[in-house]
Amino acid sequence: MAPQFTLDDLRRILREAAGEAESIDLDGDILTSEFEDLGYESLALLEAGSRIEREYGIKLDDETLTDAVTPEALIKVVNDRLAASV
């Protein structure tokens, strides 16, 4: 069974990669919120993507990261890649 990438994993990586805006509660219901609304711009997402790649041993191209505009979409992409890598 492939490892699973969870919302908690994403929260941790976002905080490590780019910190957290004081006005945003990443521990709240953010699954369908757009990254831009959460205060994460493209550079922050690229850094988060690099960390996901290193930690989980998968590849995420820039287009994938820009197309996944919500945590839910990014988690799905990561889990699809993890399942395909097994």
C-alpha atoms as an extended CHARMM CRD file, in Angstrom:
* protein
*
        86  EXT
         1         1  MET       CA              0.0000000000        0.0000000000        0.0000000000  PROA      1               0.0000000000
         2         2  ALA       CA              1.2980000000        3.4260000000       -0.9460000000  PROA      2               0.0000000000
         3         3  PRO       CA              1.9050000000        5.9780000000        1.7970000000  PROA      3               0.0000000000
         4         4  GLN       CA             -0.8230000000        8.5850000000        2.1070000000  PROA      4               0.0000000000
         5         5  PHE       CA             -0.3060000000       12.3210000000        1.9590000000  PROA      5               0.0000000000
         6         6  THR       CA             -2.7520000000       14.0210000000        4.3190000000  PROA      6               0.0000000000
         7         7  LEU       CA             -3.9750000000       17.5250000000        5.0450000000  PROA      7               0.0000000000
         8         8  ASP       CA             -1.8590000000       17.4930000000        8.2080000000  PROA      8               0.0000000000
         9         9  ASP       CA              1.2100000000       16.6270000000        6.0940000000  PROA      9               0.0000000000
        10        10  LEU       CA              0.4270000000       19.5380000000        3.7790000000  PROA      10              0.0000000000
        11        11  ARG       CA             -0.1020000000       21.9370000000        6.6880000000  PROA      11              0.0000000000
        12        12  ARG       CA              3.2870000000       21.0030000000        8.1360000000  PROA      12              0.0000000000
        13        13  ILE       CA              5.0600000000       21.3940000000        4.8000000000  PROA      13              0.0000000000
        14        14  LEU       CA              3.3820000000       24.7450000000        4.0690000000  PROA      14              0.0000000000
        15        15  ARG       CA              4.4730000000       26.0530000000        7.4690000000  PROA      15              0.0000000000
        16        16  GLU       CA              8.0280000000       24.7780000000        6.9590000000  PROA      16              0.0000000000
        17        17  ALA       CA              8.2370000000       26.1110000000        3.3950000000  PROA      17              0.0000000000
        18        18  ALA       CA              6.6900000000       29.5500000000        3.7670000000  PROA      18              0.0000000000
        19        19  GLY       CA              5.4060000000       30.0750000000        7.2750000000  PROA      19              0.0000000000
        20        20  GLU       CA              1.8490000000       31.0330000000        8.0700000000  PROA      20              0.0000000000
        21        21  ALA       CA              0.0820000000       34.3760000000        7.8480000000  PROA      21              0.0000000000
        22        22  GLU       CA             -1.1870000000       35.6060000000       11.2040000000  PROA      22              0.0000000000
        23        23  SER       CA             -4.6540000000       36.1650000000        9.7620000000  PROA      23              0.0000000000
        24        24  ILE       CA             -4.9430000000       32.5950000000        8.4210000000  PROA      24              0.0000000000
        25        25  ASP       CA             -5.7400000000       29.5690000000       10.5530000000  PROA      25              0.0000000000
        26        26  LEU       CA             -4.2330000000       26.5980000000        8.7320000000  PROA      26              0.0000000000
        27        27  ASP       CA             -5.7530000000       24.3300000000       11.3630000000  PROA      27              0.0000000000
        28        28  GLY       CA             -9.2290000000       25.4000000000       10.2600000000  PROA      28              0.0000000000
        29        29  ASP       CA            -11.3130000000       24.0560000000        7.3860000000  PROA      29              0.0000000000
        30        30  ILE       CA             -8.9650000000       24.8980000000        4.5160000000  PROA      30              0.0000000000
        31        31  LEU       CA             -9.4030000000       21.8550000000        2.2760000000  PROA      31              0.0000000000
        32        32  THR       CA            -11.2950000000       23.6950000000       -0.4770000000  PROA      32              0.0000000000
        33        33  SER       CA             -9.8170000000       27.1540000000        0.0990000000  PROA      33              0.0000000000
        34        34  GLU       CA             -7.6040000000       28.4720000000       -2.6720000000  PROA      34              0.0000000000
        35        35  PHE       CA             -3.9100000000       28.7190000000       -1.7980000000  PROA      35              0.0000000000
        36        36  GLU       CA             -3.9140000000       32.3860000000       -2.7770000000  PROA      36              0.0000000000
        37        37  ASP       CA             -6.6570000000       33.0590000000       -0.2150000000  PROA      37              0.0000000000
        38        38  LEU       CA             -4.5130000000       31.2660000000        2.3720000000  PROA      38              0.0000000000
        39        39  GLY       CA             -1.6260000000       33.6210000000        1.6370000000  PROA      39              0.0000000000
        40        40  TYR       CA              0.4820000000       31.2210000000       -0.4290000000  PROA      40              0.0000000000
        41        41  GLU       CA              1.7320000000       32.5320000000       -3.7510000000  PROA      41              0.0000000000
        42        42  SER       CA              3.3960000000       30.5660000000       -6.5240000000  PROA      42              0.0000000000
        43        43  LEU       CA              6.9140000000       30.7710000000       -5.0750000000  PROA      43              0.0000000000
        44        44  ALA       CA              5.7090000000       29.4220000000       -1.7370000000  PROA      44              0.0000000000
        45        45  LEU       CA              3.9160000000       26.5870000000       -3.5160000000  PROA      45              0.0000000000
        46        46  LEU       CA              7.0140000000       25.7660000000       -5.5560000000  PROA      46              0.0000000000
        47        47  GLU       CA              9.0100000000       25.5190000000       -2.3290000000  PROA      47              0.0000000000
        48        48  ALA       CA              6.3030000000       23.3580000000       -0.7730000000  PROA      48              0.0000000000
        49        49  GLY       CA              6.2840000000       21.1940000000       -3.9080000000  PROA      49              0.0000000000
        50        50  SER       CA             10.0610000000       20.7340000000       -3.6810000000  PROA      50              0.0000000000
        51        51  ARG       CA              9.7330000000       19.6430000000       -0.0790000000  PROA      51              0.0000000000
        52        52  ILE       CA              6.9580000000       17.1700000000       -0.9890000000  PROA      52              0.0000000000
        53        53  GLU       CA              9.1340000000       15.7480000000       -3.7750000000  PROA      53              0.0000000000
        54        54  ARG       CA             12.1220000000       15.2500000000       -1.4800000000  PROA      54              0.0000000000
        55        55  GLU       CA             10.1230000000       13.8150000000        1.3810000000  PROA      55              0.0000000000
        56        56  TYR       CA              7.8830000000       11.4790000000       -0.6460000000  PROA      56              0.0000000000
        57        57  GLY       CA             10.1620000000       10.6360000000       -3.5790000000  PROA      57              0.0000000000
        58        58  ILE       CA              7.7840000000       11.7940000000       -6.3090000000  PROA      58              0.0000000000
        59        59  LYS       CA              7.9570000000       14.3950000000       -9.0810000000  PROA      59              0.0000000000
        60        60  LEU       CA              5.6170000000       17.3940000000       -9.2540000000  PROA      60              0.0000000000
        61        61  ASP       CA              6.1130000000       19.6800000000      -12.2310000000  PROA      61              0.0000000000
        62        62  ASP       CA              5.4100000000       23.4060000000      -12.0490000000  PROA      62              0.0000000000
        63        63  GLU       CA              2.1840000000       23.0760000000      -14.0690000000  PROA      63              0.0000000000
        64        64  THR       CA              0.8400000000       20.5180000000      -11.6190000000  PROA      64              0.0000000000
        65        65  LEU       CA              1.5020000000       22.8740000000       -8.7360000000  PROA      65              0.0000000000
        66        66  THR       CA             -0.1480000000       25.8410000000      -10.4360000000  PROA      66              0.0000000000
        67        67  ASP       CA             -3.1660000000       23.7820000000      -11.5440000000  PROA      67              0.0000000000
        68        68  ALA       CA             -3.8090000000       22.4600000000       -8.0260000000  PROA      68              0.0000000000
        69        69  VAL       CA             -5.2920000000       25.6480000000       -6.5690000000  PROA      69              0.0000000000
        70        70  THR       CA             -6.6490000000       24.1230000000       -3.3480000000  PROA      70              0.0000000000
        71        71  PRO       CA             -5.1710000000       21.8510000000       -0.6710000000  PROA      71              0.0000000000
        72        72  GLU       CA             -7.7230000000       19.2000000000       -1.6850000000  PROA      72              0.0000000000
        73        73  ALA       CA             -6.4870000000       19.2340000000       -5.2910000000  PROA      73              0.0000000000
        74        74  LEU       CA             -2.8150000000       19.1010000000       -4.3010000000  PROA      74              0.0000000000
        75        75  ILE       CA             -3.3940000000       16.2610000000       -1.8420000000  PROA      75              0.0000000000
        76        76  LYS       CA             -5.1670000000       14.2850000000       -4.5850000000  PROA      76              0.0000000000
        77        77  VAL       CA             -2.2980000000       14.8230000000       -7.0450000000  PROA      77              0.0000000000
        78        78  VAL       CA              0.3000000000       13.7860000000       -4.4700000000  PROA      78              0.0000000000
        79        79  ASN       CA             -1.6610000000       10.6740000000       -3.4890000000  PROA      79              0.0000000000
        80        80  ASP       CA             -2.1710000000        9.7490000000       -7.1600000000  PROA      80              0.0000000000
        81        81  ARG       CA              1.6020000000       10.0330000000       -7.7160000000  PROA      81              0.0000000000
        82        82  LEU       CA              2.3210000000        7.9870000000       -4.6030000000  PROA      82              0.0000000000
        83        83  ALA       CA             -0.0860000000        5.2540000000       -5.7420000000  PROA      83              0.0000000000
        84        84  ALA       CA              1.5060000000        5.2050000000       -9.1990000000  PROA      84              0.0000000000
        85        85  SER       CA              4.9820000000        4.8690000000       -7.7100000000  PROA      85              0.0000000000
        86        86  VAL       CA              4.2220000000        1.6040000000       -5.8920000000  PROA      86              0.0000000000
